[in-house]
Amino acid sequence: MFKHVLLPTDGSPLSEAAIRKGIQFAKMAGAKITGFYAKPDFHTLTLDAEMLEDTQAEFEKNSRTRAEKYLSQIERAATEEGVSCQTLSVVSDQPHEAIIAAANTNACDLIVMASHGRSGLKGILLGSVTQKVLTHTVLPVLVIR
C-alpha cells in the first residue's frame, strides 16, 4: 500500500523512537524512506554587519552539523534494517510547511512522525509541528507517541 515514507526528525528522543518504528513499518510494507530535517533559518537584529558574518557562518555550520548527525542516524538505522533510504535537509522557519513540501516533492505517500504531546498553555504558545502537518497535508500521517 505505502511505497515511500517520509521520516522527519527534530533530533529528540521521541523523534528517534518514531524513526525506528517508521523504519520497521517501511520494512514490513516494502517501502523506501526519506529522512528529513528542517534546519532553522538565521535571524538577528543588529546594525554591525561585520558581527553578522561570523555569527551567521557559525550558526549555519552548527545547523549543517546537527542535520548531518540526525540524518546519519536515520541512514544507519535504515541500513541495519535493509530499508532503502535517502535523506534531505532544507532551511525553513516553518518546519510543517517544509515537511509537507518534502513529502510532495519526493512523491511520499505517508509521513511518520512523533508528537511531543504538548497541551495547555505550552501547546498554545509553542504550537505543534505535528498538528500543523495533520491540518495542512492531504497525505496520511502516522503519529507516534
C-alpha positions in Angstrom: 0.0 0.0 0.0 2.7 2.5 1.0 5.8 2.8 -1.1 7.6 5.9 0.1 7.7 7.1 3.7 8.9 10.5 4.9 10.5 10.4 8.3 11.0 13.9 9.7 13.2 14.4 12.7 14.0 17.1 15.2 16.6 15.0 17.0 14.6 14.4 20.1 14.3 11.0 21.8 10.6 10.9 20.8 11.6 11.6 17.2 14.2 8.8 17.3 11.6 6.4 18.6 9.2 7.4 15.7 12.1 6.9 13.2 12.7 3.3 14.5 9.0 2.5 14.2 8.8 4.2 10.8 11.7 2.1 9.5 10.1 -1.1 10.8 6.8 -0.1 9.2 8.6 0.6 5.9 10.4 -2.7 6.0 7.1 -4.6 6.5 5.5 -2.6 3.7 8.4 -3.0 1.4 8.7 0.8 1.2 11.7 3.1 0.9 12.2 6.1 3.2 13.3 9.6 3.1 14.8 11.0 6.3 14.1 14.7 6.6 15.4 17.6 8.8 14.3 21.3 8.6 17.2 23.5 9.7 16.2 26.8 11.3 17.0 30.0 9.3 19.4 32.5 10.8 17.8 35.7 12.3 19.3 38.5 14.2 18.8 42.2 14.8 22.0 44.3 14.7 23.5 47.3 12.9 27.0 45.8 13.0 27.3 43.9 9.7 30.8 42.6 10.5 29.4 40.8 13.5 26.8 39.1 11.4 29.3 37.4 9.1 31.0 35.3 11.7 27.8 34.7 13.7 25.8 33.6 10.6 28.6 31.4 9.3 28.9 29.7 12.7 25.2 29.3 13.0 25.0 27.7 9.5 27.9 25.4 10.3 26.3 24.2 13.5 22.9 23.7 11.7 24.6 21.6 9.0 26.4 19.5 11.6 23.2 18.9 13.5 21.4 17.9 10.3 24.2 15.5 9.3 24.1 13.9 12.7 20.3 13.4 12.8 20.1 12.2 9.2 23.1 9.9 9.5 21.2 8.2 12.4 18.3 7.6 10.1 20.5 6.2 7.4 22.3 3.9 9.8 19.0 2.6 11.3 17.6 2.0 7.8 20.8 0.2 6.6 20.6 -2.1 9.6 17.0 -3.0 8.7 17.8 -3.3 5.0 15.5 -0.4 4.0 16.3 1.9 1.1 17.0 5.4 2.4 17.7 8.8 1.2 18.0 12.0 3.2 17.1 15.6 2.8 17.6 18.8 4.7 16.3 22.3 4.0 16.4 25.6 5.7 12.9 26.6 6.9 11.4 28.6 9.8 8.2 26.7 9.2 9.0 23.0 9.7 5.5 21.9 9.0 5.5 23.5 5.6 8.9 22.1 4.8 7.8 18.6 5.8 4.7 18.8 3.6 6.7 20.2 0.7 9.4 17.4 1.1 6.7 14.8 1.1 5.1 16.2 -2.0 8.3 16.8 -3.9 9.6 13.3 -3.2 6.3 11.6 -4.0 6.0 10.2 -0.5 2.7 8.6 0.3 3.0 8.5 4.1 4.5 10.8 6.8 5.6 9.1 10.0 6.4 11.5 12.8 6.5 11.9 16.6 4.2 14.1 18.7 5.6 15.7 21.8 2.0 15.8 23.2 2.2 19.4 24.4 -1.1 20.7 25.8 -2.4 23.6 27.7 -0.6 26.9 27.5 2.6 25.3 26.3 0.8 23.7 23.4 -0.8 27.1 22.5 2.4 29.1 22.8 4.8 26.6 21.2 2.3 25.1 18.8 2.7 21.6 17.4 4.5 20.8 14.2 2.7 17.5 14.1 -0.7 19.2 14.5 0.2 21.7 11.7 1.2 18.9 9.4 -2.0 17.0 10.2 -4.0 20.1 9.5 -2.4 21.1 6.2 -1.5 17.9 4.4 -3.7 15.6 2.3 -1.3 12.8 2.8 -1.8 10.1 5.6 0.2 10.8 8.7 1.1 8.2 11.2 1.8 9.8 14.6 4.0 8.0 17.1 3.8 9.0 20.8 
